[in-house]
Amino acid sequence: MHFDAAAFTWTPSEPHETQLDSYDNPLKPYKRRFRCRNCGVSVASYNSQTQRVSVWGATLDRNEERRIVGWDIAKPTAHIFYGTRMLDVNDNLSKWEGYESKSERLD
């Protein structure tokens, strides 16, 4: 899931140092990755070139029925980077080579 950095807020708010480690990708120094300090799982990344935050959907809070909390806000609007997909997705969402509406549409 990708968000404009200005629209993204960590919850709970700072300090994050007790919960998250961050590191910069040496091959892409404009990308900072965040991972859980307790278990090491990657949870998000920040791209300073695009000013976007990416969050791994598997890390989102879920309710008792195992549905994502806030689904109306978080539900997907498109498939991005579809050219590098691992499997075909047969649904009604648009498919893009890169970011939605900023790259070639593939369908």
C-alpha positions, 0 to 999 in steps of 0.5 A, a space after each residue: 500500500 502506498 501513500 503520499 508521505 504528507 498523508 501518512 502518520 505512525 500510530 502510536 506517534 513517536 518515539 519510534 526508536 523503541 519499536 522500529 529499526 530503520 536502514 537505508 538501502 545502499 543501492 537506493 539511498 533515497 529509500 529508507 526501510 523500517 522493521 520491527 525491533 522485536 521480531 525483525 519483520 519489515 513493515 514499511 519504507 519511505 522513498 524520498 524521491 517520490 515522497 511516498 510511504 509504502 506499508 506492507 498490508 500483512 502488518 495492518 491491524 485486524 479485527 476478531 473476524 481477521 478483517 483489516 481495521 479501516 478497510 474502507 480507507 485501506 482497500 486497494 484501488 489498483 494493482 501497481 508494478 503489475 509487470 513484475 507480479 508473481 501471479 495474475 490477478 483477475 479482478 476489476 482493478 486497473 493494472 499499472 506498470 508503475 504507480 497508478 495514473 503515473 505510469 503505463 496502464 497495462 489493461 
